[in-house]
Amino acid sequence: MNSPDNAQGKTVAADLIGSLQSLLGTVVIAVFVITFIVQAFQIPSESMMNTLLVGDYLLVNKLCYGGRSFGDDLMPYQKVARGDIIVFHYPVDPQQHFVKRVIGMPGDRLRLVSKQVWINGKPLKESYVRFLEPPNNLFRDNFPRLDIPAIGLEGKWWLEMRKLVEDGELIVPQGHYFVMGDNRDNSQDSRYWGFVPRENIIGRPLLIYWSVQDWDRSSSENFSSRLYHIAYAVTHIFQITRWNRTLRLVN
C-alpha cells in the first residue's frame, strides 16, 4: 500500500508536470503567434506623421497579405493596395524594418509636380499627407528628376531609375511597389532608394497597442542612461502614455 506521503508526492509531481505542460503550451502558442501572425514594431522616425508618431508601438498583421506561397490563391488574403500602410524589410539593408504608405502599384506611371503625386496621368487624392515646407526641393518635390542628384540618394537607385523613366514618368515594374511617408517633406522613401519588392513586405500595421511621449528618443545612450529611462517609464507610465492613441486601429 502507498503511504499518504507517497500519494501526496505523486499528486504534487502530477501538478508540477501539468503546470510545466501548460507553460510549454503557452510558450509554443506565443512563439507561433509572434512568428507567423503578428509582430511588434516601434515607430522610430517622423516620416509617417501625423498618421503614426514617434513612440507609437504597433502590432503588425503578418498574415493579411498571405505567405506568398502556392496556397495563397485558395485563402481570402488581401492584395497590396494603393494607400495601404506596410511594414517591410528595407531593400538597402534588409535587417532594418521600415513603415511607409504604398503610392505606386506595379505597372503604374508615377510622377510628382510641386509635391502633387500623379498616377497614370491623374492627380492622386491624399488626405493623409502632411507638408511642412513650400515646394523648393526640385528632386524631392518634382520627382523623378534625372538632372539633379539629391542628398541621401542611393547611387544604385540613381542608375536604375534612369532606365525606368519615360516622358518624365517613373514606371513601377511588376512585383514592386513605390512607397512614401505621409510626412512628405521629411521622409527617406522610394524617391531616394527605390522600390519595395513584394517579398520584402512583412505585413500591415493593425493596432497601436501603446503610445508614449518622445521622452526616450535616444538609441545611442549608454547603459546607465537606458536604465534611468526604464525606471522613469515604470514610475511615470500614466504621465508618458498618450491615452488618446493607445489601442487605436491603424487606418
Secondary structure as GFF3:
##gff-version 3
##sequence-region A 1 251
A	DSSP	alpha_helix	4	32	.	.	.	ID=ss1
A	DSSP	pi_helix	33	37	.	.	.	ID=ss2
A	DSSP	beta_strand	38	42	.	.	.	ID=ss3
A	DSSP	beta_strand	56	61	.	.	.	ID=ss4
A	DSSP	three_ten_helix	70	74	.	.	.	ID=ss5
A	DSSP	beta_strand	85	89	.	.	.	ID=ss6
A	DSSP	beta_strand	97	104	.	.	.	ID=ss7
A	DSSP	beta_strand	109	113	.	.	.	ID=ss8
A	DSSP	beta_strand	116	119	.	.	.	ID=ss9
A	DSSP	beta_strand	122	123	.	.	.	ID=ss10
A	DSSP	alpha_helix	138	141	.	.	.	ID=ss11
A	DSSP	alpha_helix	155	161	.	.	.	ID=ss12
A	DSSP	beta_strand	165	166	.	.	.	ID=ss13
A	DSSP	beta_strand	169	171	.	.	.	ID=ss14
A	DSSP	beta_strand	176	180	.	.	.	ID=ss15
A	DSSP	three_ten_helix	184	186	.	.	.	ID=ss16
A	DSSP	alpha_helix	190	193	.	.	.	ID=ss17
A	DSSP	beta_strand	196	197	.	.	.	ID=ss18
A	DSSP	three_ten_helix	198	200	.	.	.	ID=ss19
A	DSSP	beta_strand	201	211	.	.	.	ID=ss20
A	DSSP	three_ten_helix	214	216	.	.	.	ID=ss21
A	DSSP	alpha_helix	223	235	.	.	.	ID=ss22
A	DSSP	alpha_helix	237	240	.	.	.	ID=ss23
A	DSSP	beta_strand	248	249	.	.	.	ID=ss24
###
